Amino acid sequence: MEIKTSNGYPLWLIKLLSENKVYKTVVNCYHLNLRTSPMYGSNIYKVVKLGTKVEYLGIANGWARIKYENKTLYCGINYLK
């Protein structure tokens, strides 16, 4: 069972942010939309598959800010592990 904070974020994520380091993360769903802005309805840059590695950069408006193919993109935070 995953431990979450009162705002619903996974505890491991809060620890990552407090350490102020960049981490490689792995998509944990079968198809994940990587978006150009941190909001639903924004343009989808690419759809990636389970096991895709991305570079975690932080949180923006409740979305994971990541680097993929040398672009800063956004995805749902709960789909990364």
N, C-alpha and C positions, 0 to 999 in steps of 0.2 A: 504494500500500500504506500502510495506516494504522500509525503507530508507536504502540506501547502500552507502558505501564509494566510492571514485574514483577508487579503485582497484576491486570493485565489491563485497566486503564482507559486510554482513549485519551489520548495526551500532550496534545492540545489542551484536554482537560477539566482536567487537572492545572494547566495554565497559567492557565485561567480561575479556578480556585479560588485560586491563589496571588495573583492580581491583586485578589481580593476584590470583584469587580464583578458586577452583574446583567446578564445577556445575554438577548436574544431568541433562541430556537432554533427549529428547524423539524423536525417529525416526519419521519423518513425511512423509514417503512414504510406499507403500505396501510391498516392499521387498528391503532390503538394504544389499549390500555386505560389510562385515567387512573384511578388508584386512590386511595382515601381514606387508606390506610396503606401504608408501605413494605414490603409482603410479598405473596407469592403467596397467593391465596385471600381477600384483603381485598376489601371492596366496590368495585365498579367504578362510578365517578361518571359517566363518559362514555367513549365510544369515538370517537376522532378519526381523521380521514383524512390521507393524505399531503399535506404542504404546510401543515398547521395550525401556526400560530405560538403558542408558549408562552413564558412568561418563566421563565428558568432561575434558581433560587435557591441551589442547592447539592446536596450528596449527603447522603442519610440511609440508613444501613444498606445501602450499595451501590446504592441507587436514586436517580434524579434527583428532587430536590424542585423542583416547578415551581408557577407560579401560572397558573391558567386560569379565566376567568369569575369573577375575584376570589376564588377558593378556592385554598388550598394543597393540592396533590395530588402524586402520585408516579407515576413510570413507569420502565420499564427504561432505564438510562443509554445503552445502545448504540443506542437508537432515535432519539436526538437528534443533530443535526449543527449 
